[in-house]
Amino acid sequence: MAIRALPDHIISRIAAGEVIERPASAVKELVENALDAGARRIAISLSSGGKALIRVADDGAGIAADDLPLAVQRHATSKLDDEDDLVSIGTLGFRGEALASIGSVARLRIATRTPGAAHALAIGVSGGAVGAVEPAARDTGTTVEVRDLFHAVPARLKFLRSDRAETSAVADQIRRLALAAPGVHFHLESEGRTLIDLPAETGANGLSRRIVAVLGSDLDGNMVPVERAREGFALSGHVSLPTHHRATGRDLYLVVNGRPVRDKLLLGALRAAYQDVLTRERFPVAVLFIDCEPGLVDVNVHPAKAEVRFQNPGLVRA
């Protein structure tokens, strides 16, 4: 069979499959963009588990008029200037794929306004076809609406779970992001019903209050702060007392340079720290932040940015 170049619309949908697996993936990408824009309040609305509608509205910096058409193009980003930035990434979103990927498989509309702008602007994308920029109405910030997710690739819809399961996956994603950014107000609603409402938490005990709000009131008084630094790495956060444990390991949260991740190396180190005080069937609760120079960790090893690779994994584990 002869080798041939794929059409652009097929390339875009292949890329979308790597980044947008389900509604929760789209929500993650959009909320990360809002956080990068400096949002202090992020409101997420769903319909049919995100299959019919995802709306993410923020009060961030917005998108400039000249940048709006570029925002929906593949590999267009404001977060990288040259190849050296790829080894020193300091933002959550950086690939310039999320909006283009969503627009290639759904009906996407972005309404945005920058501080001082006379009015808001909007642009739409449907199945990869980009519309014209037009006036819109909203305050400073950005609203992204995603309708009919995967309408352009209906075969993908067969692999989505029930509306309830997809909504639950979105809620889990929001909790993870809320723990990573306690100073931001997160609001999630589905079919008009509020599922999560987490006001911004600031001050010395802001993180502990956010942990209790997200993971349960039983943790109040059962968590201890952790703060250590070693050879360019800083570890902080809260972990549960050995007397307080849970039946699963789902409440082990790791944040690397502001990015929620699932890292087997770090999770293994955390379990090892408790092995003398907990049975194998019980798990601690932990929300830990690891901060280091961006060049010491590669966040570009996973299409959905869910994993990281450390330059010196042994040091980090220790």
C-alpha positions as MATLAB code, in Angstrom:
seq = 'MAIRALPDHIISRIAAGEVIERPASAVKELVENALDAGARRIAISLSSGGKALIRVADDGAGIAADDLPLAVQRHATSKLDDEDDLVSIGTLGFRGEALASIGSVARLRIATRTPGAAHALAIGVSGGAVGAVEPAARDTGTTVEVRDLFHAVPARLKFLRSDRAETSAVADQIRRLALAAPGVHFHLESEGRTLIDLPAETGANGLSRRIVAVLGSDLDGNMVPVERAREGFALSGHVSLPTHHRATGRDLYLVVNGRPVRDKLLLGALRAAYQDVLTRERFPVAVLFIDCEPGLVDVNVHPAKAEVRFQNPGLVRA';
ca = [
       0.000    0.000    0.000;
       1.382    3.399   -0.992;
       2.308    5.943    1.662;
       0.318    9.160    1.463;
      -0.097   12.298    3.535;
      -3.299   12.436    5.559;
      -5.759   15.307    5.017;
      -5.672   18.082    7.612;
      -9.123   17.266    9.029;
      -8.079   13.665    9.743;
      -4.807   14.834   11.322;
      -6.775   17.180   13.574;
      -9.130   14.422   14.691;
      -6.267   12.061   15.429;
      -4.669   14.797   17.549;
      -8.005   15.397   19.248;
      -8.178   11.726   20.206;
      -4.862   12.026   22.031;
      -5.888   15.120   23.999;
      -9.684   14.860   24.367;
     -10.687   11.373   25.454;
     -13.944   12.301   27.193;
     -15.764   15.382   28.559;
     -13.525   15.440   31.642;
     -10.478   15.804   29.360;
     -11.987   18.846   27.682;
     -12.906   20.382   31.040;
      -9.360   19.854   32.318;
      -7.826   21.617   29.327;
     -10.256   24.547   29.490;
      -9.870   25.049   33.242;
      -6.074   24.920   32.925;
      -6.280   27.666   30.302;
      -8.406   29.716   32.711;
      -5.873   29.259   35.502;
      -3.041   30.282   33.190;
      -5.053   33.422   32.370;
      -5.027   34.382   36.048;
      -8.673   33.578   36.769;
      -9.822   33.876   40.386;
     -13.266   32.409   39.719;
     -14.049   29.567   37.313;
     -17.606   28.365   36.689;
     -18.235   25.097   34.844;
     -21.645   24.006   33.547;
     -22.553   20.613   32.070;
     -25.436   19.044   30.237;
     -25.703   15.291   29.572;
     -22.429   14.680   31.381;
     -20.669   17.172   29.112;
     -21.673   15.397   25.901;
     -24.297   18.012   24.997;
     -22.709   21.046   26.658;
     -19.585   22.110   28.500;
     -19.353   25.759   29.459;
     -16.304   27.158   31.261;
     -16.449   30.831   32.240;
     -13.624   32.679   33.975;
     -12.662   36.171   35.074;
      -9.122   35.959   33.731;
      -7.201   38.212   31.374;
      -9.156   37.279   28.250;
      -7.815   36.893   24.700;
      -6.757   39.883   22.627;
      -8.662   40.577   19.398;
      -5.680   39.819   17.155;
      -4.994   36.568   19.010;
      -8.520   35.158   18.898;
      -8.299   33.554   15.413;
      -4.904   32.070   16.353;
      -6.307   30.598   19.584;
      -8.230   27.947   17.644;
      -5.344   26.960   15.361;
      -3.243   23.879   16.047;
       0.145   24.463   17.675;
      -0.557   28.154   18.276;
       0.196   29.227   21.838;
       1.138   32.269   23.881;
       3.091   30.128   26.337;
       6.165   29.144   24.324;
       8.515   31.497   22.487;
      11.314   29.179   21.356;
      12.552   25.607   21.671;
      14.397   26.380   24.911;
      11.007   26.966   26.571;
      10.146   23.297   26.010;
      12.577   22.295   28.765;
      11.467   25.051   31.127;
       7.668   25.075   31.060;
       5.982   27.178   33.728;
       2.344   27.058   32.596;
      -0.346   24.368   32.774;
      -1.348   24.518   29.116;
       1.361   25.052   26.536;
       0.928   22.864   23.469;
      -1.682   24.973   21.695;
      -3.727   21.861   20.927;
      -6.731   21.918   23.257;
      -9.008   24.472   21.575;
      -8.131   23.293   18.066;
      -8.676   19.666   19.062;
     -12.039   20.388   20.670;
     -13.093   22.465   17.666;
     -12.282   19.598   15.309;
     -14.684   17.175   17.014;
     -17.366   19.490   18.474;
     -19.098   22.846   18.100;
     -16.891   25.356   19.891;
     -17.588   29.000   20.698;
     -15.269   31.374   22.538;
     -16.424   34.746   23.863;
     -13.711   36.868   25.438;
     -12.913   40.375   26.614;
      -9.629   41.871   27.746;
      -9.368   44.611   30.414;
     -10.098   47.988   28.874;
     -11.611   46.578   25.668;
     -14.717   48.380   24.400;
     -16.621   45.129   24.001;
     -16.207   41.375   23.907;
     -15.468   39.316   20.797;
     -16.443   35.790   19.851;
     -15.356   33.118   17.396;
     -16.872   29.763   16.553;
     -15.497   26.464   15.254;
     -17.568   23.486   14.103;
     -15.981   20.259   12.988;
     -12.731   22.119   12.305;
     -14.339   24.920   10.244;
     -13.450   28.305   11.777;
     -15.978   31.140   11.644;
     -15.431   34.878   11.601;
     -14.709   36.988   14.675;
     -17.837   38.883   15.751;
     -18.929   41.173   18.596;
     -20.239   39.555   21.765;
     -21.392   40.502   25.263;
     -19.570   39.606   28.465;
     -17.356   41.152   31.139;
     -13.573   40.787   31.276;
     -12.585   37.144   30.976;
     -13.418   34.235   28.710;
     -16.347   31.876   28.223;
     -15.790   28.706   26.216;
     -18.817   26.662   25.148;
     -18.428   23.154   23.773;
     -21.595   21.681   22.305;
     -22.220   18.217   20.870;
     -18.846   16.773   21.793;
     -17.671   14.204   19.210;
     -20.509   15.045   16.806;
     -17.869   15.046   14.064;
     -16.640   11.574   15.079;
     -19.816    9.799   16.265;
     -17.985    6.492   16.696;
     -16.238    8.021   19.734;
     -19.603    8.560   21.439;
     -20.048    4.797   21.733;
     -17.067    4.624   24.065;
     -18.346    7.257   26.487;
     -20.009    6.108   29.671;
     -23.376    7.132   31.107;
     -24.167   10.791   31.751;
     -23.818   10.156   35.469;
     -20.396    8.520   35.100;
     -19.096   11.279   32.822;
     -20.366   13.939   35.241;
     -18.608   12.144   38.087;
     -15.355   12.108   36.086;
     -15.636   15.868   35.532;
     -16.284   16.414   39.254;
     -13.165   14.373   40.113;
     -11.137   16.513   37.725;
     -12.439   19.733   39.290;
     -11.623   18.500   42.804;
      -8.087   17.700   41.717;
      -7.621   21.140   40.174;
      -9.248   22.828   43.175;
      -6.773   21.186   45.540;
      -3.917   22.394   43.344;
      -5.249   25.978   43.313;
      -6.899   26.712   46.683;
      -6.875   30.459   46.008;
      -9.363   30.098   43.135;
     -13.163   29.848   43.450;
     -14.476   26.769   41.598;
     -18.164   26.251   40.831;
     -19.513   23.187   38.998;
     -23.121   22.645   38.045;
     -24.867   19.968   36.008;
     -28.333   20.394   34.519;
     -28.674   23.554   36.618;
     -27.869   21.778   39.895;
     -24.787   22.798   41.883;
     -22.396   19.876   42.447;
     -19.316   21.724   43.711;
     -18.953   25.222   45.115;
     -15.556   25.952   46.615;
     -14.914   29.603   47.532;
     -11.327   30.790   47.260;
      -9.229   29.952   50.320;
      -6.353   32.218   51.246;
      -4.046   32.733   54.196;
      -1.920   30.338   56.227;
      -4.700   27.754   56.621;
      -6.193   28.138   53.159;
      -4.959   24.778   51.883;
      -6.137   22.880   54.965;
      -9.615   24.441   54.645;
      -9.739   23.506   50.947;
      -8.687   19.924   51.778;
     -11.473   19.582   54.340;
     -13.994   21.090   51.898;
     -12.997   18.723   49.089;
     -12.075   15.497   50.881;
     -14.314   15.526   53.932;
     -14.829   17.092   57.342;
     -13.394   13.995   59.044;
      -9.944   15.260   58.024;
     -10.273   18.346   60.219;
      -7.686   17.779   62.942;
      -6.421   14.569   61.337;
      -3.937   16.111   58.899;
      -0.449   17.417   59.647;
       1.535   19.917   57.564;
       4.673   18.838   55.734;
       7.453   21.184   54.664;
      10.871   20.086   53.486;
      13.487   21.320   51.024;
      16.446   19.518   49.484;
      18.794   20.223   46.582;
      16.458   22.470   44.621;
      13.216   20.682   45.470;
      10.607   21.929   47.952;
       7.959   19.599   49.394;
       4.913   21.002   51.161;
       1.308   20.132   51.867;
      -0.655   18.016   54.320;
      -0.738   14.294   55.090;
      -3.044   12.303   57.338;
      -2.051   10.974   60.723;
      -1.367    7.209   60.785;
      -4.511    6.799   62.876;
      -6.653    8.187   60.057;
      -6.774    6.131   56.868;
      -9.085    5.071   54.073;
      -9.948    1.925   52.146;
      -8.642    3.153   48.762;
      -5.733    5.209   47.509;
      -7.858    7.631   45.508;
      -7.239   10.462   47.987;
      -3.510   10.732   47.315;
      -3.037   13.995   45.431;
       0.273   15.171   43.996;
       0.923   18.601   42.498;
       4.176   19.308   40.662;
       4.851   22.996   39.940;
       1.117   23.677   40.182;
       0.167   20.742   37.932;
      -1.930   17.851   39.340;
      -0.274   14.592   38.294;
      -0.469   10.848   38.906;
       3.129    9.721   39.311;
       3.886    6.092   40.230;
       7.296    7.009   41.617;
       5.868    9.581   44.029;
       2.877    7.453   44.996;
       5.211    4.548   45.726;
       7.379    6.757   47.934;
       4.317    7.957   49.808;
       3.068    4.418   50.416;
       6.545    3.374   51.562;
       6.569    6.204   54.112;
       3.459    4.704   55.746;
       4.328    1.018   55.413;
       5.339    0.628   59.053;
       2.192    2.252   60.427;
      -0.543    1.145   58.003;
      -1.583   -2.287   56.765;
      -1.403   -2.944   53.028;
      -5.196   -2.710   52.781;
      -5.378    0.835   54.174;
      -4.273    4.104   52.579;
      -3.354    7.564   53.877;
      -4.780   10.843   52.653;
      -2.273   13.324   51.247;
      -2.157   16.551   49.280;
       1.479   17.251   48.484;
       3.095   19.977   46.409;
       6.525   19.526   44.839;
       8.109   22.698   43.511;
      11.366   22.970   41.591;
      12.976   24.800   38.715;
      10.959   23.968   35.549;
      14.075   22.606   33.870;
      14.336   19.814   36.455;
      11.066   18.191   35.420;
       9.694   17.268   31.978;
       5.939   17.866   31.782;
       5.817   17.104   28.054;
       5.877   13.303   28.283;
       2.117   12.661   28.138;
      -0.417   13.939   25.545;
      -2.847   14.964   28.304;
      -0.053   16.296   30.559;
      -1.086   13.833   33.288;
       2.428   12.530   33.984;
       5.844   14.069   34.516;
       9.442   12.849   34.360;
      12.061   14.121   36.790;
      15.656   14.683   35.829;
      16.723   13.042   39.106;
      13.915   10.672   40.187;
      15.968    9.123   42.986;
      16.430   12.489   44.658;
      12.738   13.292   44.392;
      11.744    9.924   45.844;
      14.173   10.384   48.734;
];
